[in-house]
Amino acid sequence: VEHLMNSKTMANKRVEVFLTFIKMLKTCKRVICVDADINDNCFPILDFCERKYEYIVNRYKHNRGVIAEEITEYFKLRECIKNEEAYFVCCDSKTIAEKLHKELQDESIKLITSDTENIGNLDDWDKVIYSPKVIYGLDSTKNRAVFCLYMEHTINPDHMLQQISRARNI
């Protein structure tokens, strides 16, 4: 629902898609909604469509116990990244991702930005830097360090969490 309401790719067809979505919810036999971060916007829509629902919270957190450290100085973060053999770096802007990629001077790094047409499998690379081009839909099971370089420019904290969660084995 959040994607439907806020996605730039929906700009010219949001109303049409939303009306179709409502019609589907009202007329289908059964609705099962599953997501790690269902927000409060979902419930009024289900109520409007007169759908009964049971909300079940899954308490399992697959990254529970993973220790995180905040590094507040860019050059220290860059040095920590350089010392890792495999990593993800989540960035909230294409500009920041490109800058870091250039500074690391490592041809084995896969850079993913809005210019990347075919992302492929994230497990094909040990080192990946990505912009908000990657928020949903891709997963990596490869064990690696995960770094976040956020300037709070373009994506909200929920999207930041989604970016980080692309790594299923931090």
C-alpha positions in Angstrom: 0.0 0.0 0.0 2.8 2.4 0.9 4.4 1.7 -2.5 1.1 2.3 -4.3 0.6 5.6 -2.5 4.2 7.0 -2.8 6.0 5.4 -5.7 7.1 7.8 -8.5 6.6 5.0 -11.0 2.9 5.1 -10.2 2.5 8.9 -10.7 0.5 8.7 -14.0 -1.6 5.7 -13.1 -2.0 5.8 -9.3 -5.8 6.3 -9.3 -6.4 3.7 -11.9 -4.2 1.1 -10.1 -5.7 2.0 -6.8 -9.3 1.5 -8.0 -8.3 -1.8 -9.6 -6.7 -2.8 -6.3 -9.8 -1.9 -4.3 -12.0 -3.9 -6.8 -9.8 -6.9 -6.4 -9.9 -6.7 -2.6 -13.7 -6.4 -2.6 -14.4 -9.3 -5.1 -11.7 -11.9 -4.4 -12.4 -15.0 -2.4 -9.6 -14.6 0.1 -7.0 -12.0 0.9 -3.7 -12.9 2.6 -1.3 -10.0 3.3 2.2 -10.8 4.3 5.0 -8.3 4.9 7.7 -7.7 7.4 6.6 -4.1 7.8 2.8 -3.8 7.3 1.9 -0.2 8.3 -1.3 1.3 9.6 -2.4 2.4 6.1 -3.4 -1.2 5.2 -6.2 -1.5 7.8 -8.5 1.3 6.7 -8.3 -0.1 3.2 -9.3 -3.5 4.3 -12.1 -2.0 6.5 -13.3 0.1 3.5 -13.5 -3.1 1.4 -15.4 -4.8 4.2 -12.8 -7.5 4.6 -12.5 -9.3 7.9 -8.9 -9.8 8.9 -6.7 -11.1 11.6 -3.5 -9.3 12.2 -0.7 -11.6 13.4 2.6 -10.1 14.5 5.6 -12.3 13.8 8.0 -11.7 16.7 11.0 -13.5 15.0 13.8 -11.1 14.1 16.3 -12.8 11.9 19.1 -10.2 12.7 18.5 -10.2 16.4 21.9 -10.2 18.2 23.8 -8.7 15.2 25.9 -6.0 16.7 25.8 -2.6 15.0 28.3 0.2 15.4 27.8 3.8 14.4 30.7 5.4 12.6 30.2 9.1 12.4 33.3 10.1 10.3 33.2 9.3 6.6 36.9 8.6 6.2 36.7 6.0 9.1 33.7 4.3 7.5 35.6 4.2 4.1 38.6 2.6 5.8 36.4 0.0 7.6 34.8 -0.9 4.2 38.3 -1.2 2.6 39.3 -3.8 5.3 36.4 -6.2 4.5 36.6 -9.0 1.8 32.9 -9.0 1.3 30.3 -6.3 2.0 27.2 -4.4 1.1 27.1 -0.7 1.4 23.6 0.8 1.4 23.4 4.4 0.4 20.5 6.8 0.3 21.7 8.7 -2.8 23.2 7.8 -6.1 25.7 10.6 -5.8 27.0 9.3 -2.5 27.2 5.7 -3.8 29.1 6.8 -6.9 31.5 8.9 -4.8 32.3 6.0 -2.5 32.7 3.6 -5.4 35.2 5.9 -7.0 37.2 6.5 -3.8 37.5 2.8 -3.0 39.3 2.2 -6.4 38.3 -1.5 -6.6 37.2 -2.9 -9.9 35.6 -5.9 -8.2 32.8 -3.7 -6.6 29.4 -3.9 -8.2 27.8 -0.4 -8.2 24.0 -0.4 -8.5 22.3 2.9 -9.1 19.4 4.2 -11.2 21.7 3.8 -14.2 22.0 0.0 -13.7 19.6 -1.7 -16.0 20.2 -5.4 -15.1 21.0 -6.0 -11.5 21.1 -9.8 -11.6 21.8 -11.9 -8.5 23.3 -10.0 -5.6 25.2 -13.1 -4.5 27.3 -12.9 -7.8 29.5 -10.2 -6.2 31.3 -10.1 -2.9 31.4 -6.3 -2.8 28.2 -4.3 -3.6 27.4 -0.6 -3.2 23.9 0.4 -4.0 21.7 3.5 -4.0 17.9 3.6 -3.5 17.6 1.6 -6.8 17.7 -1.4 -4.4 15.0 -1.2 -1.7 12.7 -4.1 -2.3 12.6 -7.4 -4.1 16.3 -8.5 -4.1 17.9 -10.7 -1.5 21.4 -12.0 -0.8 22.2 -15.0 1.3 25.9 -14.6 1.2 27.5 -13.9 4.6 29.0 -10.4 4.5 29.4 -7.2 6.4 26.7 -4.5 5.9 27.5 -0.8 6.0 25.1 2.1 5.7 26.0 5.5 4.4 23.0 7.6 4.9 22.8 11.4 4.6 19.0 11.4 5.1 18.5 12.8 1.6 16.0 10.7 -0.3 14.6 7.7 1.6 12.8 7.3 4.9 13.9 5.0 7.8 11.6 2.2 6.7 13.3 2.2 3.3 16.7 2.2 4.9 15.7 -0.9 6.9 14.5 -2.5 3.7 17.8 -1.8 2.0 19.8 -3.3 5.0 17.5 -6.3 5.0 18.4 -7.2 1.4 21.3 -9.0 3.2 19.7 -12.0 4.8 22.9 -13.2 6.5 24.6 -10.2 8.1 
